[in-house]
Amino acid sequence: MTKEDIITLPNPHLREKSTRVREITEEVLGLIEEMTNAAVDWENSRPHEISAALAAVQLDRMDRVVIVRGDFDDKEDKGFTALINPEIVKYEGTLESDYEGCLSVSNVYGKVPRYTKIRVKAVDIDGNEVRFKAEGFLARVIQHEIDHTQGIVFIDHIKDQADAFYTLDEKGELQPLDFNEHVKNNHILWD
């Protein structure tokens, strides 16, 4: 799969809940490989960004599977960890707003409030339950991806639309975006 296989708003599947994976099959493992390929292909086309994570729904697959990059600081490290049926079992820390973007919301970024610490439960590719704590950027990324499995897109968390949205310029700097104009021109649905 490639970046062209990543669906974007207003595709209605991005607003649907994903289905729990009952068994780790060759099909599920193949999906994880396809997700990784699409995420890396997208990243290779973006000089100023990394592909931090991807949910299966973003490839129009309604399985509750996400992949999360192993190293957010090294663009050369293309390794991802798969989380199957991930869920947040506890929110901790404080709510902090920071910039987020999404491969399924083209060229739009905004400040989203997220918890600074979370506890997560998931299944790994071998079918073992894993539990871990995540903090900082990793916690933000996992919350973003688990939202995808629930039919929630990051823009849904931004309540004040005035001056809340940005785009990247050719230097990779965030610039204010007239979101209403962007919505109209790109047919993005706002709930």
SULKAFEN-V444701 format. One record per residue. N is the residue number from 1. RES is the residue in one small letter. SS is DSSP state (2 for helix, 1 for strand, 0 for the rest). D_CENTER is the distance of its C-alpha to the mean C-alpha in Angstrom with 2 decimals. Layout:
# SULKAFEN-V444701
n->(N,N)
res->(RES,RES)
ss->(SS,SS)
d_center->(D_CENTER,D_CENTER)
This chain:
# SULKAFEN-V444701
n->(1,2,3,4,5,6,7,8,9,10,11,12,13,14,15,16,17,18,19,20,21,22,23,24,25,26,27,28,29,30,31,32,33,34,35,36,37,38,39,40,41,42,43,44,45,46,47,48,49,50,51,52,53,54,55,56,57,58,59,60,61,62,63,64,65,66,67,68,69,70,71,72,73,74,75,76,77,78,79,80,81,82,83,84,85,86,87,88,89,90,91,92,93,94,95,96,97,98,99,100,101,102,103,104,105,106,107,108,109,110,111,112,113,114,115,116,117,118,119,120,121,122,123,124,125,126,127,128,129,130,131,132,133,134,135,136,137,138,139,140,141,142,143,144,145,146,147,148,149,150,151,152,153,154,155,156,157,158,159,160,161,162,163,164,165,166,167,168,169,170,171,172,173,174,175,176,177,178,179,180,181,182,183,184,185,186,187,188,189,190,191)
res->(m,t,k,e,d,i,i,t,l,p,n,p,h,l,r,e,k,s,t,r,v,r,e,i,t,e,e,v,l,g,l,i,e,e,m,t,n,a,a,v,d,w,e,n,s,r,p,h,e,i,s,a,a,l,a,a,v,q,l,d,r,m,d,r,v,v,i,v,r,g,d,f,d,d,k,e,d,k,g,f,t,a,l,i,n,p,e,i,v,k,y,e,g,t,l,e,s,d,y,e,g,c,l,s,v,s,n,v,y,g,k,v,p,r,y,t,k,i,r,v,k,a,v,d,i,d,g,n,e,v,r,f,k,a,e,g,f,l,a,r,v,i,q,h,e,i,d,h,t,q,g,i,v,f,i,d,h,i,k,d,q,a,d,a,f,y,t,l,d,e,k,g,e,l,q,p,l,d,f,n,e,h,v,k,n,n,h,i,l,w,d)
ss->(0,0,2,2,2,0,0,0,0,0,0,2,2,2,2,0,0,0,1,0,0,0,0,0,0,2,2,2,2,2,2,2,2,2,2,2,2,2,2,2,2,2,2,2,0,0,0,0,0,0,0,0,1,1,1,2,2,2,2,0,0,0,1,0,1,1,1,1,1,0,0,0,0,0,0,0,0,0,0,1,1,1,1,1,1,1,1,1,1,1,1,1,1,1,1,1,1,1,1,1,1,1,0,0,1,1,1,1,1,1,1,1,1,1,1,1,1,1,1,1,1,1,1,0,0,0,0,0,1,1,1,1,1,1,1,2,2,2,2,2,2,2,2,2,2,2,2,2,2,0,0,0,0,2,2,2,2,0,0,0,0,0,0,0,1,1,1,1,0,0,0,0,0,1,1,1,0,0,2,2,2,2,2,2,2,2,0,0,0,0,0)
d_center->(16.93,16.16,13.95,16.18,14.96,11.45,12.16,11.84,13.29,15.95,15.44,16.33,14.45,11.18,13.46,14.68,14.33,13.74,16.86,17.67,18.53,22.24,23.10,21.72,23.29,23.53,21.44,18.52,19.05,19.26,15.95,14.35,16.38,15.41,11.65,12.67,15.04,12.81,10.30,13.58,15.27,12.82,13.18,16.90,17.24,15.91,18.51,17.06,13.40,11.64,8.74,7.37,5.24,4.86,6.06,9.69,9.90,8.39,11.61,13.52,14.12,14.36,14.38,12.62,11.21,8.19,8.83,8.67,10.81,14.27,15.38,13.49,16.92,18.26,16.98,19.63,18.26,16.05,15.82,12.91,13.44,12.83,12.57,14.30,14.72,12.94,14.18,14.90,18.67,19.41,18.22,20.30,21.06,20.74,18.46,17.62,16.18,14.44,12.77,9.14,8.10,5.82,7.17,8.22,10.03,12.41,13.83,13.15,12.34,13.49,14.47,12.80,14.74,13.35,15.60,16.55,17.18,16.15,17.65,15.73,17.34,16.23,18.12,18.21,19.22,22.83,22.55,23.06,21.65,20.01,19.81,18.75,18.30,15.49,16.28,15.29,12.24,11.34,11.75,9.55,6.52,7.63,8.35,5.11,4.18,7.89,8.03,6.69,9.56,11.76,11.48,10.19,8.39,8.40,11.74,13.25,13.62,15.61,19.14,21.23,20.53,23.39,22.44,18.86,17.10,17.22,16.97,17.67,21.26,22.72,23.05,19.41,20.47,18.85,21.22,21.60,20.67,22.67,19.89,22.52,23.76,20.35,19.76,23.25,23.04,19.74,20.27,17.11,17.71,17.69,18.29)
